[in-house]
Amino acid sequence: MLNARHRQAKAGHRLRGTAARAAASARQTTSHAGSAQRHASTSISYASSGSHPLTRQAENSALREYETRVKETFDAIVPTLKQISALQHQTNFESQ
C-alpha cells in the first residue's frame, strides 16, 4: 500500500511540474509576442523614414556605387569572355 501511495504522490508531483512548465511556456510565448509587436512597430517607423538608425548612409551609397561600377565593368567584358569560351577548345587557341 505504501508503494501505491508513493507512486500516486510521484505522479501528482510530475503533473504539477508539467503544469508549471506549461504555464511558464505560455508566459514566455506571450512575452515573445509582445516583443514581436514592439519590433514590428519599430520596423514600420524605420520603413517610413527610409533607413535604420544604425546604418551609415554615406558608406552604403559608396558601396552601392562601387558595386554598380564593378557589375558594369564585368558586363562590358562578357561578350569577349563568350568568344574566348567558344574558341578555347580549338587547336590553335593560343595564337588567336
C-alpha positions in Angstrom: 0.0 0.0 0.0 2.9 2.3 0.7 4.3 1.8 -2.7 0.9 2.7 -4.3 0.7 5.9 -2.3 4.3 6.7 -3.2 3.6 6.2 -6.9 0.5 8.4 -6.7 2.4 11.2 -5.0 5.2 11.0 -7.5 2.7 11.1 -10.4 1.0 14.1 -8.8 4.3 15.8 -8.5 5.1 15.2 -12.2 1.7 16.6 -13.2 2.3 19.7 -11.1 5.7 20.1 -12.7 4.3 19.7 -16.2 1.5 22.2 -15.4 4.1 24.6 -14.1 6.3 24.2 -17.2 3.3 24.7 -19.4 2.4 27.9 -17.6 5.9 29.2 -17.8 6.0 28.3 -21.5 2.7 30.3 -22.0 4.2 33.3 -20.2 7.3 33.1 -22.3 5.3 32.9 -25.5 3.2 35.9 -24.5 6.4 37.7 -23.7 7.8 36.9 -27.2 4.6 38.0 -28.8 4.8 41.4 -27.1 8.4 41.7 -28.2 7.4 40.9 -31.8 4.7 43.5 -31.7 7.2 46.1 -30.4 9.7 45.1 -33.1 7.0 45.3 -35.8 6.0 48.8 -34.8 9.7 49.8 -34.7 10.3 48.4 -38.2 7.3 50.3 -39.6 8.8 53.6 -38.3 12.1 52.8 -39.9 10.4 51.9 -43.2 8.6 55.3 -43.2 11.9 57.1 -42.6 13.8 55.1 -45.2 16.7 53.9 -43.0 17.6 52.1 -39.9 19.2 54.4 -37.3 22.3 52.1 -37.2 23.1 52.3 -40.9 25.7 54.6 -42.4 24.1 56.2 -45.4 27.3 57.6 -46.8 29.1 54.3 -46.7 26.1 52.5 -48.1 26.0 54.9 -51.1 29.7 54.5 -51.7 29.3 50.7 -51.6 26.3 50.8 -54.0 28.3 53.0 -56.4 31.3 50.6 -56.3 29.1 47.6 -56.8 27.4 49.2 -59.8 30.8 50.1 -61.4 32.1 46.5 -60.9 29.0 45.0 -62.4 29.1 47.4 -65.4 32.8 46.5 -65.9 32.1 42.8 -65.9 29.0 43.3 -68.2 31.3 45.1 -70.7 33.7 42.1 -70.9 31.0 39.3 -71.1 30.9 39.3 -74.9 34.7 38.9 -75.1 34.6 36.1 -72.5 31.9 34.3 -74.5 34.1 34.5 -77.6 37.1 33.1 -75.7 35.0 30.3 -74.3 33.8 29.3 -77.7 37.4 29.2 -79.1 39.2 27.6 -76.1 38.9 24.0 -77.4 40.3 24.7 -80.9 43.8 23.5 -81.6 45.3 27.0 -82.3 43.5 28.7 -79.4 46.7 30.3 -78.0 47.5 32.1 -81.3 44.1 33.6 -81.7 
